[in-house]
Amino acid sequence: MAIVGAGPAGTACALALRDSGLRVVLLDKAAFPRDKICGDAVPGHALKALRQLDPAYTEALWQLQPRDDVRRSRLVAPGGASFYLHWKLPTFNSPRLDFDAALLALVRQHTTTEIRENAALKNVEILPDCARLRLADGQEITAHLVIGCDGAQSVVGRRLLPEPRLARAHHCAGVRAYFEHVGGSESGTTEFFFSRSHLAGYLWLFPVGAGRYNVGLGMLSELVSKHKIDLRQLLLDNLATHPALAGRFAQARQLGPVRGFGLPIGGGRQRPASGARFLLAGDAASLIDPLQGHGIDLAIRSGILAATQARECVDKQDFSEELMQHYDATLQRQLGPQLARSYRLMRLLGTRPWLMNLGTRLAQLPGLGRWARRLVG
């Protein structure tokens, strides 16, 4: 069994295959710890899914440093009004540099998985009796099944999917930078800022521990292209001029450059996430929530589902496209409704700032805060 990509989807898949009796190799093009451009928010459902595998996994992750334990979120509407959402599931923010390395450490500690770092996948082909992977250094690996957890630019997906590219209506672009000495910020609170200047997206401000903040901006790619938006400049302009942010960044210090990344979002017309002898999970399967932009929880959950499918394939000695469709059906049943609802809301709210302003005012009325929390997931 070959898992390509040692991020949350790949490591969750390896952890879920523990004690399966299968020989598993986990490949990644990088050496860990390595940075991953992201908002660094670890949703509560990600930790819940890992806890269901083994409570020891989440106990270890709750010792991770740096870390900021999150209890609530503040949403600021385009008109300036804001409200707070209090979250039920415990969660935290932590830089992906540290979080992903901690997940890989769990794989080393708890499984017999063979881990190969600095192992970039160059090509993969499906043969009648195996999947053949060719690495950039010329080495070849054969496996009964390949599980592509290799992110938004998945080599497995590009080589094996019939339609490897997503339409811009189902793709977001984002930028992120780290800051320290941000004024008016509170540990335990993530902040989302919506504005007419970045419709169908938002600016975020997330504490990640050790006095640092992950600050970024994401927007639907079709709008970035249509209006020729420079996201890096737009982020910096907002930090300097946004009424709710400008004063808070007067003394802030930027740590490193503003870096960009792509987010293949779910909820629209979904591409297949499997085929003969291959499965895709996480960002490779376009499993990013369109409304909130988070994907770690969906990556971990899909990685675990991929492991379940892999066990079924081995038990039946059947790696056909027909059997793999069970995996697609399970993804759609368990994750599809959430993604579809988020996509519709993103399209609705992103083009109607007045509706976001109205919703913010309504959410402050007694009894409607819980409704707002359910609405945004």
C-alpha positions in Angstrom: 0.0 0.0 0.0 1.5 3.4 -1.0 0.3 6.6 0.5 1.6 9.7 -1.3 1.7 12.8 0.9 2.5 12.9 4.7 0.1 15.8 5.6 -3.0 15.3 7.7 -4.8 13.1 5.1 -1.8 10.8 4.6 -0.8 10.5 8.3 -4.4 9.9 9.3 -4.6 7.1 6.7 -1.4 5.5 8.0 -2.7 5.7 11.6 -6.0 4.1 10.5 -4.1 1.3 8.9 -2.3 0.4 12.1 -2.6 -3.3 13.0 -4.0 -4.0 9.5 -1.2 -6.4 8.8 -0.6 -4.5 5.5 2.8 -3.3 4.4 2.4 0.5 4.1 4.9 3.0 2.6 4.3 6.8 3.2 6.0 9.1 0.8 6.5 12.8 0.9 8.5 15.1 -1.4 9.7 17.2 1.6 11.7 16.5 4.8 9.8 17.3 8.0 9.3 19.6 9.7 8.3 21.6 6.7 6.0 24.6 6.3 2.5 24.3 4.7 0.8 27.6 3.8 -2.5 27.5 5.6 -4.6 29.3 8.1 -3.2 27.0 10.8 -6.7 26.4 12.4 -7.2 22.8 13.5 -11.0 22.2 13.6 -12.5 20.3 16.5 -13.8 17.6 14.2 -10.2 16.8 13.2 -9.2 16.1 16.8 -12.5 14.2 17.3 -11.7 11.9 14.4 -8.2 11.1 15.6 -9.5 10.5 19.1 -11.9 7.9 17.8 -8.9 6.1 16.3 -6.9 6.3 19.6 -7.2 8.8 22.4 -3.4 8.7 22.7 -3.2 10.6 19.4 -5.1 13.6 20.6 -3.5 13.5 24.0 -0.1 13.9 22.3 -1.4 16.7 20.1 -2.7 18.7 23.0 0.8 18.9 24.3 2.0 20.6 21.1 3.8 23.9 21.3 3.4 26.5 20.0 -0.4 26.3 20.2 -3.3 28.6 21.0 -6.5 26.9 22.4 -9.5 28.4 20.6 -12.9 28.9 22.3 -14.6 31.3 20.1 -14.6 33.2 16.8 -15.5 36.8 16.0 -17.1 37.6 12.7 -16.9 41.2 11.4 -19.4 42.0 8.6 -18.7 44.5 5.7 -20.7 47.1 7.6 -18.5 46.9 10.7 -20.9 45.1 13.0 -19.6 41.9 14.6 -20.7 38.9 16.7 -19.1 36.0 18.5 -19.5 32.3 18.0 -18.6 29.9 20.8 -17.5 26.5 19.8 -18.5 23.3 21.5 -15.7 21.0 20.4 -12.2 21.8 21.8 -9.8 23.0 19.2 -6.6 24.9 18.7 -4.4 26.7 16.2 -0.8 25.7 15.6 1.6 26.4 12.7 1.5 23.6 10.2 5.3 23.4 10.4 4.7 22.0 13.9 1.3 20.3 13.6 2.2 18.2 10.5 5.5 17.1 12.1 3.6 16.0 15.2 1.2 13.9 13.1 4.1 12.3 11.3 5.7 11.6 14.7 2.6 9.7 15.7 2.9 7.5 12.6 6.5 6.8 13.6 5.6 6.0 17.2 2.4 3.9 16.7 2.8 2.1 13.4 5.2 0.1 11.3 4.7 2.3 8.3 7.8 2.8 6.2 8.3 6.6 5.9 10.3 8.0 3.0 11.0 11.8 3.1 12.5 13.7 0.2 10.7 11.2 -2.1 9.0 13.3 -4.8 6.6 11.4 -7.0 7.1 12.0 -10.7 4.7 9.6 -12.3 2.2 6.9 -11.4 0.6 4.4 -13.8 -2.1 1.7 -13.2 -1.3 -1.7 -14.5 -3.6 -4.8 -14.4 -1.9 -6.2 -11.3 -0.5 -3.2 -9.5 0.1 0.6 -9.4 3.6 1.6 -10.4 5.1 4.7 -8.9 8.2 6.4 -10.3 10.1 8.8 -8.0 12.1 11.8 -9.1 15.3 10.1 -8.2 14.5 7.2 -10.5 13.4 4.7 -7.9 10.2 2.7 -8.6 7.7 1.3 -6.1 4.9 -1.1 -6.9 1.8 -1.4 -4.7 -1.6 -3.0 -4.8 -3.2 0.4 -4.2 -2.0 4.1 -4.2 -3.7 6.6 -2.0 -3.1 10.2 -3.2 -2.9 12.6 -0.2 -0.5 14.9 -2.0 -2.4 18.2 -1.8 -4.0 20.7 -4.1 -1.4 20.0 -6.9 -1.7 16.2 -6.5 0.5 14.2 -8.8 -1.7 11.2 -8.3 -4.8 13.2 -9.3 -3.2 14.9 -12.3 -1.9 11.6 -13.7 -5.0 9.5 -13.1 -8.1 11.7 -13.0 -9.9 12.1 -16.4 -10.5 15.8 -15.6 -7.5 16.9 -13.4 -8.2 20.6 -13.4 -10.9 22.4 -11.4 -12.9 25.2 -12.7 -12.1 28.6 -11.1 -15.6 28.6 -9.6 -14.5 25.7 -7.5 -11.1 27.0 -6.5 -9.9 29.7 -4.1 -6.7 31.5 -3.9 -5.2 32.7 -0.6 -2.2 34.5 0.9 -0.8 34.3 4.4 1.9 35.9 6.5 2.9 35.7 10.2 2.9 38.8 12.5 3.8 39.5 16.1 2.8 42.5 18.3 -0.7 42.7 16.9 -2.8 45.1 19.1 -6.2 44.3 20.4 -6.0 40.6 19.9 -7.0 38.0 22.4 -5.7 34.4 22.9 -8.5 31.9 22.2 -10.3 34.0 19.7 -10.1 33.6 15.9 -11.3 36.6 13.8 -12.9 36.8 10.4 -13.2 40.1 8.5 -15.6 40.4 5.5 -15.4 43.3 3.2 -16.7 44.6 -0.1 -13.1 44.6 -1.3 -12.9 40.8 -1.0 -16.3 39.3 -1.7 -16.6 35.5 -1.8 -13.8 35.4 0.7 -12.5 36.9 4.0 -9.5 38.1 5.8 -8.5 36.1 8.9 -6.5 36.8 12.0 -5.6 33.6 14.0 -3.4 33.5 17.1 -1.1 30.5 16.8 0.8 30.7 20.1 4.1 32.3 21.2 2.7 35.7 20.5 2.4 35.1 16.8 -0.6 35.5 14.5 -1.4 33.9 11.2 -2.9 36.7 9.0 -4.3 35.9 5.6 -6.8 36.6 2.9 -8.7 34.2 0.6 -11.0 34.7 -2.3 -12.7 32.8 -5.1 -10.2 32.4 -8.0 -12.7 33.4 -10.7 -13.0 36.8 -9.0 -9.3 37.2 -8.6 -8.9 36.5 -12.3 -11.8 38.6 -13.4 -10.8 41.7 -11.5 -7.0 41.1 -11.8 -6.6 41.3 -8.0 -3.2 41.2 -6.4 -4.0 39.3 -3.2 -0.7 40.1 -1.5 -1.2 43.8 -2.0 -4.8 43.6 -1.0 -4.0 41.9 2.2 -1.4 44.6 3.2 -3.7 47.4 2.1 -6.5 46.0 4.3 -4.1 45.8 7.3 -3.2 49.4 6.8 -6.7 50.9 6.0 -9.5 48.6 7.3 -11.3 50.4 10.1 -11.2 47.4 12.4 -7.6 46.5 11.7 -5.4 49.5 10.8 -4.7 50.7 14.4 -4.0 47.1 15.5 -1.2 46.7 13.1 0.5 50.1 13.7 3.2 48.4 15.9 3.0 44.9 14.4 6.1 43.2 12.9 5.8 41.0 9.9 7.7 37.7 10.2 8.7 36.6 6.7 7.1 37.2 3.3 3.4 37.0 2.3 3.1 33.6 0.6 0.3 32.4 -1.6 -1.5 29.0 -2.0 -4.5 27.4 -3.7 -7.5 25.8 -2.2 -9.6 23.3 -4.3 -13.0 23.7 -2.7 -15.7 21.1 -2.5 -19.5 21.4 -2.8 -19.9 22.0 -6.5 -19.8 19.4 -9.2 -17.4 16.9 -7.6 -14.8 15.1 -9.6 -14.2 11.4 -8.9 -12.0 10.7 -5.9 -11.1 7.2 -7.0 -10.5 4.8 -9.8 -8.9 1.4 -10.4 -6.2 0.9 -7.8 -6.2 4.5 -6.6 -8.0 6.8 -4.0 -7.7 10.5 -3.3 -8.1 12.1 0.1 -7.9 15.6 1.5 -7.0 18.5 -0.7 -6.2 16.1 -3.5 -9.9 15.2 -3.5 -11.0 18.9 -3.3 -12.2 18.5 0.2 -11.9 22.1 1.5 -14.9 23.8 3.1 -16.0 26.7 0.7 -17.4 28.9 3.4 -14.8 28.7 6.1 -11.8 27.6 4.0 -10.7 24.9 6.4 -9.6 21.5 5.3 -7.6 19.7 8.0 -10.7 18.1 9.5 -11.9 16.9 6.1 -8.4 15.7 5.2 -8.2 13.6 8.3 -11.7 12.2 8.0 -11.2 11.3 4.3 -7.8 9.7 5.1 -9.5 7.5 7.6 -12.2 6.6 5.1 -9.6 5.8 2.5 -8.0 3.4 5.0 -11.3 1.7 5.5 -11.7 1.3 1.7 -8.2 0.0 1.4 -8.9 -2.7 4.0 -12.0 -3.7 2.1 -10.1 -3.9 -1.2 -7.4 -6.2 0.3 -10.0 -8.4 2.1 -11.8 -8.9 -1.2 -8.7 -8.8 -3.4 -10.6 -6.4 -5.6 -9.0 -3.1 -6.6 -11.5 -2.4 -9.4 -13.0 1.0 -10.2 -16.4 -0.5 -9.4 -15.4 -1.3 -5.8 -13.6 2.0 -5.4 -16.9 3.8 -6.0 -17.9 2.7 -2.5 -15.4 5.2 -1.3 -16.8 8.1 -3.5 -20.3 7.2 -2.2 -19.1 7.3 1.4 -17.4 10.6 0.9 -20.6 12.1 -0.6 -22.8 10.7 2.2 -20.6 11.8 5.1 -19.0 15.0 3.8 -21.1 16.0 0.7 -24.0 17.7 2.4 -21.8 20.0 4.5 -19.7 21.0 1.5 -22.8 21.6 -0.7 -24.4 23.8 1.9 -21.2 25.7 2.5 -20.7 26.3 -1.3 -24.2 27.6 -1.7 -23.8 30.0 1.3 -20.4 31.2 0.0 -21.9 32.1 -3.3 -24.9 33.7 -1.7 -23.1 35.8 1.0 -20.1 36.5 -1.1 -22.0 38.5 -3.7 -24.5 40.2 -1.3 -22.7 42.2 1.5 -26.0 43.5 2.7 -27.1 40.0 3.5 -24.0 39.5 5.6 -24.7 42.7 7.4 -28.3 41.7 8.1 -27.2 38.2 9.3 -24.7 39.8 11.7 -27.4 42.0 13.2 -29.8 39.1 13.5 -27.2 36.9 15.1 -27.0 39.3 18.0 -30.6 38.8 18.9 -31.4 36.5 21.8 -31.7 32.9 20.7 -30.3 33.4 17.2 -26.6 32.9 18.1 -27.0 29.1 18.0 -28.7 29.4 14.6 -25.7 31.4 13.3 -23.3 28.8 14.5 -25.2 26.0 12.7 -25.3 28.2 9.6 -21.5 28.6 9.3 -20.7 25.1 10.5 
